[in-house]
Amino acid sequence: MEAPQLRQALRELDGQRSLRVEFTGARHCLVEGALLIPEEQDGLVKVTDGSRVFVFDAASVCWIEIG
């Protein structure tokens, strides 16, 4: 997956939904109340829960679950 594809998939995040991301190597990340941060000059895919910022390497994402 590439960053633009991941960003497109995460557009549904509005701060009211949870996000689970599964990475290669059987690692995962759960973000409650996830909100996609608008694209910045660095081009990184960033999500926040209001107190922390999560930066995702799109190439290592296997799948995501938005709930």
N, C-alpha and C positions, 0 to 999 in steps of 0.2 A: 504494500500500500504506500502511496505517496502522500505528502502533506496536504495537497489540495483535496484529495479524496477523503482523507480523514477529517479535515475541516468541514467538508460538505456533510459527512455523516453526523458530525457533532452539532450541527446547526439547530437541532431540536432542543438542546440544553438551554433551559431558561431560568435556572436556579431553583426549580421546583422538583427536578427529577434526579435520580441517582445514575451514576455511570460506572460500569464495570468494564475494565479493559484487560484482556488476556494477551500476554506477550509470548514470543518464542521463548523456549526454556521453561515453560510452565509457571511463569510468574504472572501475578495479576495485581491490579490496583482498583480500589473501590473509592469513589468520590460521591459523597452524599450532598445533595443540593448543588449539583454541578452547573456551572455557567461557562460557556465558551467565551474566551477573551478574544475580542476582535483582532484580526491579523495586524501584526506590527512589522516594522522594517526588518527585524531579524528573521522573519518567515517561519518561526517555530510555532507549533500547535500547543496552545496553552489553555488550561481549564482551571477555574478557581472554585473553591467552596466558600469563599468569602473571607477566609483567614489564611489560606495557603494557596500557592500557585503550583500546578502540576504541569510539567513540560513533557510531551510525549514524542518519542522517536517513532515516526509513522512507519518506518521500514520494519520495525520489530513488533508491530501490532498484528496479532492473529485474528482477533475478533473483538467486537464491543457489544455491550448490552446496555440499553437505555431503558430505565424503568421508572 
